Amino acid sequence: MSFRQPYPVPGVIWASLPLPAVLIDPAGRIIESNPAAETFLNASSKSLMGQPAFDRLHIDAPVDEAIARARTNQSPIFINDVDVTSGERPPVQCNIQLAPLNDNPGIVMLLIAPREIADRLGRASAAKSAAKSAIGMAEMLAHEIKNPLAGISGAAQLLAMNLSPEDRELADLIVEETRRIVKLLEQVEQFGNLRPPERRAVNIHDALDRARKSAAVGFAAKMRITEEYDPSLPATHADPDQLMQVFLNLIKNASEAAGSKGGHIRLRTFYDISLRLRRNDGTGSALPLQVEIVDDGPGINPDIAKAIFEPFVSGRENGTGLGLALVNKIISDHGGWISVDSVPGRTVFRVSLPVAPREAASNDMEVK
């Protein structure tokens, strides 16, 4: 039995649809899927062809009845705010559109519009605003607290010179703790004083490799790190040092989540044209370059998952809550977007970045 598409959808239009779309025949089988659907379902169009649609696509709504009504009435049907999953990822709240094809009414197009992008962009905007508010307070507190701490540490060191060994231990504790607090305050100051990015054409894989090599000889020594790179990706427009810092922080976050037993970190890159970021002036920019840092740790506590990029929010007992906030700030300053999906055993941080303008890429080639 052949499952070839009986209705010719123009190839350019079909491939350019930014939302996942599949064609379903009267028997409920998938006969065509666009590239966005392949990404959403994490499967190739070839492997999806002929498969029962709702074995591969789980929708928390009576979709069979809706498809039957769409065929009978020959009119589109909209289903809003339903959970959709492929079974390999957490459920995503989506809007569903069903429409019979005019020249072949037995075939129904199912279009999936994930709400996660809009929701996360809203959270990212709120996190960025919160970060700006926190910066001023952080800088003021860091400056005001570091000065008396230096006096406390110096006084404790002077006292230790004339104390008994037992009391000297207490004085050393004061010095050690004041140094720890100063180090924390320096992190706060770094968060507030990050210089504007000096952007140029950057190979994403170069920045990833720098971060991986640095992590592998340090905090990620017990982790198994694998790479799934798309070597055809064009350069992005970024500050190479800040981009490397982003990847290093995300790998460190994954390593710390795994704990002392170690685990597996997967670095993945791919191209996805479905995401565009709209600016305040109404213009939009595409963010097709995707980098994913995937770990098999315990996942993020659901109570803090939505606020994980806000300052001073941490899932670790002794965490500062500044690492992911700093990552979010850097990516926002680069005009990019960062998101996270997390369930126990699989946490995915995705960084979405723009392609470098042609003139930037040309200039970088001339410099080299």
Steps between C-alpha positions, in 0.01 A plus 500: 500500500636841406488795735621757251340839533188510275475879512797703375589771749742753344837394633635844582187605691478167683866506606477866605206461736640606841249284691485120517253367242399148393257363243271220622320262264150350557656203681663731754854453367763768448569539128716812515678713763687826464850573644353677804296186579814285464670718763195502728458121481876432493453270201564515126220546250587161351461320834170677571341416166230235535505507880170537692494873574398470861751230581771757431311809613321506835240776533294546815175560312246296293682568172349202315153650542626842393660356184175321415305828537754685285456241223120492529454878509792574267607785728794565732484430873707666770588342835673731745713440809558125486806302609693339215800267519685251284556279805871591507466851643293674768146601392481839331187713506393566141224627278389245238355578157335236281410570138389269215684551170275657237589267213518188714248529787601166651840643589519721809785735585581515870691814597657530846568844649702457822427766756831432675684750280273792588484399865876462529568824319276670752687337786834588338393864472391499865829338605697760306306779671556339839869467423528871424326586827726265693819638347473841666427352842775237457765758413403724791496217754826350372680834531361576846565153644852438364653796685407393857583137413857601422523659847352192669742268320800719586400526866456122526846442352658741752319335791612155387864596553455514881242225552527143622476226235135432593401866469713546189285239331195720559681805366601305189137404456406870499763571234391203288132595513565866420704394197215275388255790528737730309522240223121487483482878482754500217265267309219747564715784370590296192132447437440874515810622318500270197634704210294537180572216257763560233323310226653343193452188291557199728496129429266353763697175508824682582336657807347165599833320467677761714234458770505118477879475528507739797220311675647155430818573697312663786149475640376260227785250536255227608249574225479328163463773238388411147455724197231501232600795283361618170824602324308698235383768744600854401671736742304688762546867597638500853775588743710179497610528864148565628356222285761260638404616852135417429582145388744451788235608754241267347741203501591582861131514590449156343804358680387631838152357444651153448692515827806298596384185319541668161275462199458573130497842333403524134597808296276533195481762224248529217320748276134591564329781310180499707604751767489877447546754777291817472660818628327791672511705177293236322782355292589135526816297478548132426682282753571185298823385667418260781731368772372248753674389820324182612567318828357189665486646851203513736339799328396844624263536793160590344452765769786710357503388136314807370730739687829317443653787300415767756772631734547322834284200403692175542417131521815422702528537874806726485438651157517875446230510234720718278643252248186451288398863550837601354451257210155647433640854506780420255268324256247786522778753433583300186141512377456128564271284709553226757248246622490183707299176499547278802366169622677254731778340299505757220560875517553696180628858490460643151681813382362658180724746316495710181714443193786747456433771239690443177715808552604378848594158364694661213688732733593212726638305205709801397646531851602137496 
